[in-house]
Amino acid sequence: MKTARSMTELSLTKAGVRSVKVDIHGVVQGVGFRPFIYQLARQNNLSGWVRNTSSNVEVEVEGEEEAVQNFLSELRSKAPPMARIEGIHVLDHPPVGYTTFEIRASQAQEGRYQLISPDVATCQACLKEILDPVDRRYRYPFTNCTNCGPRFTIINDIPYDRPRTTMSCFQMCPQCQQEYDDPLDRRFHAQPNACAVCGPSLEVVDRQGNSLTGGDALAIASQLLREGHILAVKGLGGFLMACDATSHHAVRLLRERKRRAAKPLAVMFSTLMDVRKHCYVSPEEESLLLSPQSPIVLLRWRDGSDVSPEVAPGLKYLGVMLPYTPLHHLLLRETRLPLVMTSGNLSEEPIAKDNEEALRRLGRIADYFLVHNRGIFARYDDSVAMVEAGKPRLLRRARGYAPHPIHLPFKAKQILACGTELKNTFCLTRDEYAFLSQHIGDMENLETLEHFEATIELYKKLFRVQPQIVAHDLHPDYLATKYAREMAAAAPELRLCPVQHHHAHIASCLAENGVNEPAIGVALDGTGYGTDSHIWGGEFLLVDYKGFRRLGHLQYVPIPGAEAAIKRPYRMAISYLYTLLGEHFLDCDLPFLAEIDPLELELVRRQIQQAFNSPLTSSCGRLFDAVSGLIGVRGTIDYEAQAAIELEMIATNAYPCEEAAYPFDLTEENGMSIVQFGETFSAIISDVKRGVSKAEISLRFHNTVAEMVAHLCRCLAKKEGISKVALSGGVFQNRVLLRLTLAALDRVGLVPIIHSQVPPNDGGVSLGQAVIANLATD
């Protein structure tokens, strides 16, 4: 807390009266902060006023010195639960002679901005009301207060007042207006405040948009779900597809219609007690499930759970969430079933948010639609997290987290970083804040590009950012890269800043951890365009925000057929065998080779031999694919990283009992350390032929990668005089590998830096692009 009190100002206090002006910055609007200030002032017998502005909350109070001091000390300690105070500035001034304390009208300020609260889960007070038969909000699915409910998804500008939200069309009834106007009520200036008399309402419609009659919407929807139908349910940031999670038929039908053959689906349970019947829950996972952010949490699946195996085929973890809106609470309780709740879209498209849009885009998936008439301004997917090394680790950052910023260890210019092709996010920076967007999705179609562009414009408006610099990935064919170049072409004053993919990965890890010094960076992922025009993905870098130096990498191997090899991991197995053994790879007599069409086998051999459509890669993701294909875990995939994920799943069957690792080699080429896997694959082939279980082979391979990382990092750290190692890239979503790597680094005395607030996958790359661009253009 900053306090400015000159001798002149102090001399103006009289008769023991002190008068101060207080500016409070942070997430302090839409979270009940003004009524909190009002009550705190009254409790301390202070007079004055409080108001929202476009950048902060302003307060003037005057009264006895001790009372003012007590007021200032309790600003932080007793702040509302959803408030996040970034800074408090206190300035003494002459007493004005206020006789009361009042809440003044909001004041708009040109060019100023404020932090905006993400949407947050239903609070216990509101939940109690909707479940109480004598309460006037009993079973009202849009109940909220200043401690919960929609925020970011309904706001179109600041200051955060009802006319600037999608609730502007709903005029409050006298009772709601009384709550809204009463500073002592927890709904004071709760912008989405409403009830069944005056607020949004539910409706169930069929695929043609015809309303179903004969009962209330919740009862109808619950009955349809119990009968095995698929419903599109309008939520906070868009539609979710819902069905009975215990019904094999319903889940299979949803997969078929959604064109999502095997990718895991999330399940919503009514209560934590219900979750425990199906999954193991640690104290840290329980806290995450019950948090106001209420993300999907990956939990270890219990044997004997009646949730259909079709929900997450071949996996040992289930994506679980608790209800985070009154509508979800009521629907789960009335249905009395765990429900699949997955994004309302076709595979790889953005989530549908408007009623007409949902009928058009989801009509071939859903049997019925549970809709409402409260508008959604910003699309908002569910966040996904896991708990590892004792902390939550975000894998998809969206609802509950965005648009709250990442704090930077320096002040940044106004920059737009456009992110990558897969798991796209963008990032805008201003001052010490990096506004990392919610998950946008895979930039592979026009709909996602339009979502990307619209959300950029929203963030620019909300946070008053006019980018001076536009950062992008090196890959020339990414839609995000093309967008950046077109933006710069239309505005010559903008500076373009291309950023190497893995440099951005490591920079994002350093930035979110507040590290402002060089570190060894280990970037392990599937694909990233390298400075030598090869596909990188197994990189050891010396990194700071100004630049990077490549110190080592996994050996290059061809990707035969490029995209075809990513979808068919057995091709990567062939590539490694051919690279390591040459033409003799066919003599290995391995089971997976016998399952490949001889014509395709010959085609792949020729592609590698002639270097036709076979770019070279150092990717660790492709290495995992190769081992998965080689030992017969997964030869073809239905979703990104499926082969590697299933390889991890079987490793858990042997973890932590198997401690052996396979050998590997390090060679030096022009000062670069190259990890060679000839001995590794020879040992794996030997184990396959000896009949060693896939679980044991998988865990030995995981041990090998962890030991390789630690060994090479120790060598590089000694050479460079650096002890910190930043780990980033989608491969580090692998729980087994992350645990083993952290343990291995600890054994060699190195200090790991890992992600928590920002995804290690490509969802965090835009943050790295932004912090690099901030210095690269000096």
N, C-alpha and C positions, 0 to 999 in steps of 0.2 A: 504494500500500500504506500503510495507516494503522498507526502504531506508537504504543502508549501505554506509556511507561516512567517512572514517578515515581521520585523519589529514594529513597523508602522501598522500593519494589520492587527498585531496583537494589542497594540495600544487602543484600537478601536472597539475591542470588546469592553463591555461595561456592566457593572453590577453583577459580575459572575456569569454573564450571558455570552455564549460562544455561538457564532454563526459560520457555517461551512457550506461550500458547494462541493458536491461529490459527483464525479463522472465514473460510471461503472461499465466496463467493456467485457464482452464475452457473449455466451448464450444466455441473455437476460431478458429476452422478449418471447412471449408465448409460453412462459414457464411459471407464471404466477409471481413475477418479481415485484411488480408495482404494489399488489395487495400485501406482499410480504413487507415491503418498505413502509407502507401505510401503517400496518399493524405494529411494526417495530418502532416507528416514530411515536405512535400513540402510547405504547407501553412505556416509553421513556419520557413521556410528557413533552415532546418536541413539536414545534410548529414548522410550517414550510410547505414544500410541494415536491412531487415526483412526476416525471413524464418520460415517455419514450421519444427517441429521435431516430434518425436514419442510421446512426452509428453507435448509440449507447443508451443507457438510462441516466438521466440527469436528476439530481436530488439537491434540494436546499433544505437544511434543517437549522434551527436555532433553539437554544435552551441552555440549561445549566451545563457547565463545563463537563462535569462527571457524566451527565446523561448523554451528551454528544459523544464523549469518548466511548461509552458503553455501546451506543448505537453503531459507531464505526467498527468496533471490535466484533460485533455480532453479525455484521454484513456477510462475512464469509462463513462463520461457524454455524449460523442458523439459516443459511440460504435455502430456497426451495430445492427439492431433490433433483429436478431436471436442469437447474441452472449450472452453468460452468463459467465461473468468473475468471477472466483473463487478466484484468487489471483494475485497480481502484486508485483514482487520483483525487486528493482532497486539497481544497484551497480555502483558507480562511478569508473572510471578508466582513465588512461592518454589519452589525445586526440591522435587519430590515424592519422588524417589529411585527412579524407574522403572528396572528392570533389563533389560527387553526392549521391543520395539515390537510392538504387536498391532493387529488390526483388530476393532473392537468392533461389536456388533449395532446396527442402525439404531434411532433414537429418534424416535417420532412426537410432534409438538408441535401442540397444539390451535390452530387458526387460522393457522398458519404455512404458507408456500408456498415453492416453489422453481421455478426455470426448468427446463423439460423439453426434452430433445433431440428434434428431429424424427427421423423415420426417415432412415437414411443408406445410401448405396449400398455394395455388397460391397467390402471392402478387398482389396488385392492378396494378402495372406497367405491369406485364406479362399479366394480365387479359385484360388490355386495348389494348395490342398488338394483342391478339388472336381475339378480337372483332372488330378490325379496318381493313376494306377492303383494305386499301392502305399499310398496314404494311406487311413486308415479312413473318411474322409469323402468318398471318391471318388464323384462324382455324387450327393452328398446335397444336395437342393435347399433345405434349411433351415439351412445352415451359416452361422454368424455368430460374432462375438466382441465384445469391448468397443469395438472401433473401427468396427463396422458393424452393419447389420441393423435390425430393427424396434424402435421405441421408442414413439413417441406412439400408434401404432395399436393397441398391445396393452396399454397401461396404463389402469387404471381408478381409481387413486388414488396418492397419495404417502405415505411415501417409496417410491421406485422399487425394489421388491423383488419377487421371483418370485410370491409369493402374491397380489400385487395386479396381476397380469398375466394374460392369456389363456393363458399357459404353465403356470399353476398345476396343471393337470390332468395334466401330463406329469412323471413321476418320473424323475429322471436315473439312468442306468445308472452302475455304479461308475467307469468311465473318465471319463464326463462330470462326475460328482460330484467326482472328484479334480481335474480341471481347474478346476472352479468354486471349490474350496476352496483352491487353491494361489495365494498372492499373487504368485508369480513367473510365473504363466501368464497369457497375454493373455486367457484366458476366465474369469479370476477374477471371480466375481459378474456374469458376463454372463447376465442374467436369461433370455434366450431360448435359452441353451445347450442343445444336443441333438445327437443323431446318429441314424443309421438304426435303431439298436437301441431307443432310448427316446423318440424325438421324433416330431413330426408326419410324416405320410406322404401321398403323392399317390395319386390315383385318377382314372381316366377313366370317365365315365358318359355314357349317352345322355340324350335329352330326358326320358325317364321316370325317370331316376335309376338305371337298371340299370348295374351295373359291367361294363366290358369286360375280358375275360380274354385270356390268350394271350401275355403279355409284360409288361415293366415299363411303367409309366405314361408315362414320358418318351419311350420308343421308340414307343409307340402314338400319343401325341399328335403327335410329329414326323411320323410316317407319314401321319396324317390331314391335317395341314397341307400336306404335299407333294402329297396327292391333291386339294387344292383345297377342303377342308372349312373351315367357320368354327367356331372353338373359343372358348368362354368360359373364360378362364384366371384363376384366383383368384390375386391378387397381394398386395401389402402392405396396401393400403387398400380393396380391393374387386376386382371382376372387370374384366378388360379383354377386349375382343373382338379375336381374332387371326385373320389369314388371310394367305395368300401375297401380298405387296405387288407382285409382278411379274405376277400373274394378273389380267387385265382382268375376266374372268368372276367370280372370287372377290370382287374389290373391288366390282363392280357389284351382286352379290348381297348383300353386306354392307350396302351403301347402301340397297338396296331394303327389306331386312328391318328395318334400323335407322331407317328413315324419315329419312334424312339425305342428301338428293338431291345436294348439291354442297359442303357445308361440308367443309373439308380434314380429312384423317385423319393421325394421327401414324404414323411408321414407326420401328421399332427395328432397328438393325443390330448385328451381332455384335461388331465391333471398329471402332476409329477408322479403320483402313486401309479397311475396307468403306465407311464413310461417305464417305471421300475419293473413292471411285470414282463416287459419285453426286452429291456436293455440294462446293462450295468451302468451305473451312474456314480461317478466320483464326486466329492464335495465341490471341486472346481467346475465340473460339468453341470452340477446342479445350480450353482450360482449363475452360470452363463445362461442356462435355460430359463431361469426365473428373472433374469436381468431386464431392465426396461427396453434393451435392444432386442431381446428375444429372438436370436438368430436360429437357423437350423444348426444343430450340433451333431457331429458324427459320433455316435455311441456304439460301443461293442454290443452286438446283437446276442441275446440269450438263446440258447438251444431251447426248443419247446415253445417259442413265441408263435402265436397263430397269425401274425402278419405274413402275408403270402411271400414265399421266396421270390416270386416274380417281381417284387418291389425293388430288390437289389440283387440280381442274380450273381452268384459266385462270390459275394462280398460278405465280410464279417462285421461290417459297420453299417449302421442304419442312420440315415439323415432324419433327425427327430426335431420337432418344434412343438411348443405349447401354444395355445390360442393367444393371439396378441391384439385382437379386436373384440368388442362385445359380440359382433356377429359370429365370430369363430367360437367364442365361449358357448353361445346359445346353440349353435348348430351342432357342435360336438356333444353337448349334454343331451340334446333332444334326439340325436341320431344313435347315441350310445355305441359308437363304433370308432376305432381309429380310422382316420381318413387320409388317403393319399391327397397331398396338396402340392401340385407341381405347376410350374409356370404355364399360364394360358397362352400358348403359342404353338405353332408348328416348329419342328426342330430347327434351331438356329435363328428363328425370327424373334423380334422384340416382343415383350409381353403386351397383350391387348389391354387398352385402358378404358375405352369408351363403349357404351352399350351397342351402338350401331356397328362399330368396328368389330366388336366381339361376335355379333351375329354373323357378320360377313366372313371373318377369318376363322372362327371356331365352330361354325355350323356343321362341319363334317366330323368334329370330335365330340362335342357335347350333345347329349340328348335334350337337356334343358338348361336354362340360364337363370341363376339367382342374381338379379340386378338391383341397382338402386339409382336414385337420381341426384346423388352428391357427385359433383364433377371431380375429376382427377387432373391436376395440372401437370405433374411430373410422373413418368413411369418409374416404377420402383420395385425391383425384384427383392426376394428374400436374401438376407445375408447368410453365409455358410461359414462355420468355424469348427475347429477341433481344439482340444486341450492337449498340449504336449509340453514337456519340460516345465510343468507346473503352471503354465499360462495359456490363456486363449490365443489361438492363432487363426486369424481370418484367412479364409480361402476365397471368399467372394464378399466384397465390401459393398453393401447397398443399404437396405432398410435398417434403420436404427443407428447407423454410423455416418453415412453421407447425408448432408454435405458438411458435417463437422470437419474442420481442417486438421491437417498434420502440421505440427509446429516445426518450423525450420530453425536450424542453429545459426541463422543469419537473416538479414533483411533481403528480400528478393525483389527483382524488377517485375513488371507486369508481363507475364509470359503465359502462352498457351502451349501445352505439350499434348500432342494428338494421340499418343499411345501406339498400339500395335494392331495386328489383324485379328488375333484371337483373344477372347476375354478382355475386350477393349474397355479401357477407361480413358478419360482425358484428365488433365490437371491444369488448373489456373493458379498462378501465384500472385501474391500482392503482400507487401510488407513482410512480416515473419510467418505468413500463412501459405500453405499449399492446399488449395481446395481440390481434393481428389474426388472425381465424380463417382456416382454410383455405377455399378456394373452396367455396361452398355450391351455387351455381347460380342459375338463373332461378326466381324465386318465383311460379310460375304453376300449381302443382298441389299437392295435399295431401301427396304424398310428399316434396317438397322442403321444405314447411313443417315436416313432422315431423322431417326431418333437421336443419333450422335449430334447432328447439326442443331436440332432444336434444343437439346439439353445444353450444348455449349452456349447458345444464345441466352438461355435462362440463367446460367451461372454468371455470364458476363453482366447481365442486368442486375441480378441480386447482389453481386459483390463489387459492382461498379468497376469492372476490369476492362481496360482497353489494351489488348496485348501489343507490346512493342516487338516481341520476338515470338516466333512460332517454331517449336521443336518437333522433330519427327524421326521415325526410324529410317535406317539406311535402305531398307528394302524398297525398291522403286515401284513395286506393283501393289503394295498395301493401299487400300482405300483411304486409310488415315493419312498416309504419306501424300497421296494425290490431293486430298483435301487441303493439306498444309501448303502444298505448292500452288494450288489454285488460289488459295486465300492470299498468299504473298504476291502472286501475279496481279491480283486485282487491287492490291494496296502496296505500291512500291516502297513505302516507308517502313514496312514490316521487314524484319531480318529473319531469314531462314536459318535454322540450326539443325543439321542432321546429326543424329546421335547413335552410336553403335549400341545394339540391343543389349549385350551383356554388360557393357559399361553402365548402362541405365539400370539394369537389374541390381548391380552392386551399389550404385549410388542411391537407389531407393532404400536399400537396407541401411546404409549409413545415415541417410537423412532422417528416417523415422526414429532412429536410435540416438539422434543428436550428435553423431560422431563427425567431427570437423577436422580430421587428420587422415593421412593415407592408411590403407589397410590392404592385406591380401584378400582378394575376392575370388570366391569359388562359385561360378555360375554354371549350374547343371540344369539343362532343359532340353526341349525337343528341337527347336529351330530358332536360329537367329542369323541374320545376314552379316557375314564377317567382312573385315577390311580387305581381305584377299579374295573376295567374291565366292568363297566357300561357305558352306552352312556350318556355323559354329554351334556349340551346345555342351561342350565339356571343357570349360575355360578356367584358367588360373591367371588372375590379373593383379597387377599393382594398380590400385585405384585411389584417386581422390576426385573432387568435383571438377577439377580443371582438365583432367585427362586420364588415360590409362596406358599401361604397358603390358602387353601379353607376355607372360612368363612361361606358360606351359599349356598343354591341351591334350586331350585324348587323341590317339592316332586317327588319321583320316581313313575312312572307308567309303566306297560308293553307296549311293542310295539308288538301287536299280529300279528304274521306272518312276523315280521321284515320288509323287503323291501316291502311286500304287504301292510302293514299299511301306509307306506310313500306314496304309490301310491293311496291308498284308505283312505282318511282322516276320513271317517265314522268309520273306525276301531279304530282310536284314540279316537273318541267320545265315542264309546262303552267301551274302556279301562278306560277312566276317570270315566264313569258312574259306571262300575263294581268296580273299585278301591274305589270309594267314597260311593257307595250304596250297593255293594255286589249283590247278586242274585236278589234283588228287582229292579235293573235298568230296567228290562223288564216291570215293572209296571208303568213306567213313561208315557206311551202312547204318545210318541213324534212322530211327523210326519216322521222324518228321519228313525226311526226304521221300520216303515211300508213299506218303500221302499227297505229294505234289504231282500234278499232271506233267508227264515227261516233256510235253511240248512247252509248257510254261517254264519248266526247269531249264530247258535249252535256251529259251528266250532270255531268261534272267542271266544265264551264263554269258551269252553273247553281248547283252547290254553292258555287263561289267567289263568284259574283255575289250570291247570296242569303245568304252566310255561314252555310250550313247544314252542320252537322257538319264545319266547317272551322276548327279553332282556329288562332290566329295563332302563328307561331314565329319565333324568331331563330336557329334551329339551324344550326350549321355542317355537321353531319352531313347535314341535309336539303339544304343547298346543294350538297354533293358529290353527293348523289343526283340533284339536278336537272341538274347538268352531265353526269353519267354517262348519264342518260336522254336528254338533249338531243342528245348527239353519237353516240348509238347504241351505247354500251358495254354497258349493262345496263338493261333496261326493267322487268324483274320480278326479285325476289330469292327465293332459297331459304333464306338464313340472314342473320342480322343483319350489316349493313354490307357486304354482298357487292358492291353497286354501287360504293361508295367504294373498296373493296379492289381491284376490277378496274380502276378508274380509276387507282389508284396503280400497278398492275402495268404498264399500258401506258405510263405516264409514265417508267418505268425504261428503256424503249426509246430515249427521247430524252435521258435524263439522263446527264451534266450538260451536253450540248452546247447545248441550247436555253436561252437566258438571258432571252428576252423575257417580259414580263408584260403583262397586260391592264390597262386603266385602271379606276379605281374612284373614287367620290366620298365625301367626308365632309361631313355636314351636322350642324348643332347644333339640337337641340330641347329647350327647357327645361333647358339646361346639359348635355344628354346628347349624346355623339358617336354618330352613326348612320352605319354604313357602307352606302352605296348601290351597287347592282350594275347599274344601267341600262347604263352604258358597257361594263361587263364582258360582259354578255350580248349586247349589240349587236356587240361585237368577236368573240365566239365564233360567233355566227350568221354573221357575215361570213366567218370562217375555214371554217366548215362548207360554205358555198356555194362558196367558192373551192377546195374540195377539199384543204385542209390536212389532214395525217394526224391521226388521233385521238391518236397518241402526242404529237405536237407541241402539239396543243390542250391535252391533259391536263397536260403539263409547264408550259405557259404559265399554266394555271389554278393549278397548285400554286405557281408563282412569285408569282402575284398574291396568293394568300392569305398567303404568307410576308411579302411586301412590305407588305401591308395590316396585318398584325400588328405589324411593326416600326415602320411609320410612325405608327400610332395610339399604340403604346406610347411612342414618342419624344415625341409631343405630350403625352401624359398624364403621363409621367415628369417632363418639364420643368415642367408645371403643378403637380404634387404634390410635387416635390422628392425623388423616389425613383428609384433606378437599378436596383433588382432586379425582375426579371420572372419570376413563377412560371407554368409552363406545365402544364396538366392537362386531363383529358378524353380520351375514347376516340379522338378525331380525331388526337391526338398519338401514337397507335400507328403512324401512317403514317410510314414511314421517310423517304420523300422529303420530305414536309412538315416533319418534325422537323429534318432536315439543313438545309433551306433556311431555316427559321425561325431556327435557332441562328446561321447565318451572317449573316442579315439583322440580327438583334439585335446581333451583334458589330460589324457595320459602323456602327451608330448609337450604339455605346458603352454598351449596356445589358448587365447581368449576368443571364444566364438561370439559373433554378433548375428542374431537371427531376427526374422520378421515376427511381428505380433499384430500391429494395427493395420498393416498393409499386406496384401497377399504376396507370397513369394513367386507366384506365377505371373503371367503377363499382365494381370490386373494391377500390378504395382509399377510397371515399366514407365508409365507416363510421369510418375513422381520423379523417377530418376532422370528422365529426359529434361524435366523442368529445372532441376537443381544444376544439372550440367550446363544447360543453355544459359543459366544466369551468369556463369563465369566465362563460358566459352566465347561470348560475344564482347567481352571487355576489350 
